[in-house]
Amino acid sequence: MAARIAQTTGAEHTAILGLGVYRPVRVVTNDEVAGPINSSDEWIRTRSGIKTRRFASDDETIHTMSVAAARGAIESAGVDVDQVDCVIVATSTHLQLTPAAGPRIATELGMNGAAAFDIMAGCAGFCHGLALASDLVRAGTSKNVLVIGVEKLTDTVNPADRSTAFLFADGAGAVIVGPSEEPGIGPTVWGSDGTQHHAIRQDKNWIEFFREIDEKGLDAVRPYLAMEGTAVFRWAAHSLEKVCRDAIDRAGLSTDDLDAMIPHQANGRIIDIMARVLKLPENCVLADDIEETGNTSAASIPLAMEALLRQGRSKPGDTALLIAFGAGLSYAAQVVTLPDWR
Ligand SMILES: CC(C)(COP(=O)(O)OP(=O)(O)OC[C@H]1O[C@@H](n2cnc3c(N)ncnc32)[C@H](O)[C@@H]1OP(=O)(O)O)[C@@H](O)C(=O)NCCC(=O)NCCS
């Protein structure tokens, strides 16, 4: 008879126990980014909803921003750093492919041997990380999981590209996911559509770049992020309503139960369309951190969550729909209870 393998079971319920963020110091106006792309403050505001964003300095790296956000999350969760036994870093801008950013971040936080790894699901990365973290705790694989969404998109965006330069920005947000008496993270609805893999992509891989160097020498152009803006807009505006409705449904709720909707801060117009088609109740707050933060990809949802709580527009215990989408194309959504913050 085959040996019987033991399996673990963990907490019945999970929740976001704490939240922390890091916003780079330098605030960048539309006028500053408009110059190289022959655009204007007015065009950028109307097409994207962005008024300002933050760009990281050389000292504000994927590691330093992650550590700062994570410290805030650990403090606000009130857990001991030793109780966090897994770190998931969602990012598409950690430009060193090996090793992953997670282990060094865990060590810099003072963790002793925690599991640590990176995941890449574009702008949907944070909600993918949240899904993994919740299931790890429920399965008994981990006690508490640190999920970080972090991006330094100024390292990958071409300041002269009209379709991306005004949109993307830098920052980090982190949460602690752990056991809870009540359900605080609903079932995740997620998926992908690889037929649209070209819609948001690195425009060439490193081997292609090296070949270009051989051919063109100093005229070779480094890889940059490329986006087919109209295709992404159409997909997001028309495909994500069902994802949102399924996530609300699977949480056993209706839109009337939502106190807040915190969509990925992709573009103000996409956010408004999603809220309109869902017919959110009047008292449901819609996150609009894109105005001051721009599109920070995997970092945008925890940053927008912090903004709502800091501004007092949402409060701990509120029920919020999270929906993230982006490169892949990939998406993930779940309903959560907002954490006790600070
Ligand atoms: C990028 C985006 C704002 C461009 O808006 P758009 O209306 O699709 O723009 P188009 O490319 O069709 O161009 C429309 C006009 O604006 C102009 N334009 C394009 N980019 C411009 C810029 N940065 N500044 C000024 N004008 C610009 C074009 O030249 C064109 O002018 P024309 O009508 O005189 O020919 C829009 O497609 C978008 O928001 N897409 C979604 C992107 C997104 O959310 N990505 C993140 C997903 S994670």
The ligand as an SDF file (V2000), in Angstrom:
LIG
                    3D

 48 50  0  0  0  0  0  0  0  0999 V2000
   -3.4910   55.7870  -24.0550 C   0  0  0  0  0  0  0  0  0  0  0  0
   -4.8330   56.4620  -24.2970 C   0  0  0  0  0  0  0  0  0  0  0  0
   -5.0790   57.5490  -23.2410 C   0  0  0  0  0  0  0  0  0  0  0  0
   -4.8220   57.0980  -25.6750 C   0  0  0  0  0  0  0  0  0  0  0  0
   -6.1010   57.6540  -25.9120 O   0  0  0  0  0  0  0  0  0  0  0  0
   -6.7970   57.3960  -27.3110 P   0  0  0  0  0  0  0  0  0  0  0  0
   -8.0210   58.2060  -27.3170 O   0  0  0  0  0  0  0  0  0  0  0  0
   -6.9230   55.9080  -27.4920 O   0  0  0  0  0  0  0  0  0  0  0  0
   -5.7040   57.9850  -28.2750 O   0  0  0  0  0  0  0  0  0  0  0  0
   -5.3970   57.6360  -29.7750 P   0  0  0  0  0  0  0  0  0  0  0  0
   -4.1340   56.8390  -29.8190 O   0  0  0  0  0  0  0  0  0  0  0  0
   -6.6130   57.0610  -30.4650 O   0  0  0  0  0  0  0  0  0  0  0  0
   -5.1620   59.0780  -30.3330 O   0  0  0  0  0  0  0  0  0  0  0  0
   -6.1870   60.0710  -30.3020 C   0  0  0  0  0  0  0  0  0  0  0  0
   -5.5610   61.4000  -30.6350 C   0  0  0  0  0  0  0  0  0  0  0  0
   -4.7520   61.8420  -29.5310 O   0  0  0  0  0  0  0  0  0  0  0  0
   -3.3950   62.0460  -29.9810 C   0  0  0  0  0  0  0  0  0  0  0  0
   -2.5160   61.6050  -28.9150 N   0  0  0  0  0  0  0  0  0  0  0  0
   -2.1420   60.3340  -28.6180 C   0  0  0  0  0  0  0  0  0  0  0  0
   -1.3390   60.3380  -27.5390 N   0  0  0  0  0  0  0  0  0  0  0  0
   -1.2300   61.6290  -27.1470 C   0  0  0  0  0  0  0  0  0  0  0  0
   -0.5610   62.2620  -26.0930 C   0  0  0  0  0  0  0  0  0  0  0  0
    0.1520   61.5740  -25.1830 N   0  0  0  0  0  0  0  0  0  0  0  0
   -0.6860   63.6120  -25.9730 N   0  0  0  0  0  0  0  0  0  0  0  0
   -1.4010   64.3250  -26.8470 C   0  0  0  0  0  0  0  0  0  0  0  0
   -2.0670   63.7710  -27.8850 N   0  0  0  0  0  0  0  0  0  0  0  0
   -1.9800   62.4270  -28.0280 C   0  0  0  0  0  0  0  0  0  0  0  0
   -3.2560   61.2230  -31.2310 C   0  0  0  0  0  0  0  0  0  0  0  0
   -2.2710   61.7560  -32.0680 O   0  0  0  0  0  0  0  0  0  0  0  0
   -4.6270   61.3670  -31.8560 C   0  0  0  0  0  0  0  0  0  0  0  0
   -4.7320   62.6170  -32.4910 O   0  0  0  0  0  0  0  0  0  0  0  0
   -5.6440   62.7910  -33.8240 P   0  0  0  0  0  0  0  0  0  0  0  0
   -7.0430   62.4930  -33.3780 O   0  0  0  0  0  0  0  0  0  0  0  0
   -5.4050   64.2160  -34.1750 O   0  0  0  0  0  0  0  0  0  0  0  0
   -5.1100   61.7910  -34.8070 O   0  0  0  0  0  0  0  0  0  0  0  0
   -6.0030   55.4410  -24.2160 C   0  0  0  0  0  0  0  0  0  0  0  0
   -5.9510   54.5600  -25.3010 O   0  0  0  0  0  0  0  0  0  0  0  0
   -6.0020   54.6600  -22.9540 C   0  0  0  0  0  0  0  0  0  0  0  0
   -6.1800   55.2090  -21.8870 O   0  0  0  0  0  0  0  0  0  0  0  0
   -5.8560   53.3350  -23.0360 N   0  0  0  0  0  0  0  0  0  0  0  0
   -5.8550   52.4780  -21.8820 C   0  0  0  0  0  0  0  0  0  0  0  0
   -4.5100   52.4760  -21.3330 C   0  0  0  0  0  0  0  0  0  0  0  0
   -4.4500   51.8480  -19.9880 C   0  0  0  0  0  0  0  0  0  0  0  0
   -5.3180   52.0220  -19.1700 O   0  0  0  0  0  0  0  0  0  0  0  0
   -3.3810   51.1230  -19.7740 N   0  0  0  0  0  0  0  0  0  0  0  0
   -3.1240   50.5530  -18.5300 C   0  0  0  0  0  0  0  0  0  0  0  0
   -3.6680   49.2080  -18.4640 C   0  0  0  0  0  0  0  0  0  0  0  0
   -2.9140   48.4240  -17.1260 S   0  0  0  0  0  0  0  0  0  0  0  0
  1  2  1  0
  2  3  1  0
  2  4  1  0
  2 36  1  0
  4  5  1  0
  5  6  1  0
  6  7  2  0
  6  8  1  0
  6  9  1  0
  9 10  1  0
 10 11  2  0
 10 12  1  0
 10 13  1  0
 13 14  1  0
 14 15  1  0
 15 16  1  0
 15 30  1  0
 16 17  1  0
 17 18  1  0
 17 28  1  0
 18 19  1  0
 18 27  1  0
 19 20  2  0
 20 21  1  0
 21 22  1  0
 21 27  2  0
 22 23  1  0
 22 24  2  0
 24 25  1  0
 25 26  2  0
 26 27  1  0
 28 29  1  0
 28 30  1  0
 30 31  1  0
 31 32  1  0
 32 33  2  0
 32 34  1  0
 32 35  1  0
 36 37  1  0
 36 38  1  0
 38 39  2  0
 38 40  1  0
 40 41  1  0
 41 42  1  0
 42 43  1  0
 43 44  2  0
 43 45  1  0
 45 46  1  0
 46 47  1  0
 47 48  1  0
M  END
$$$$
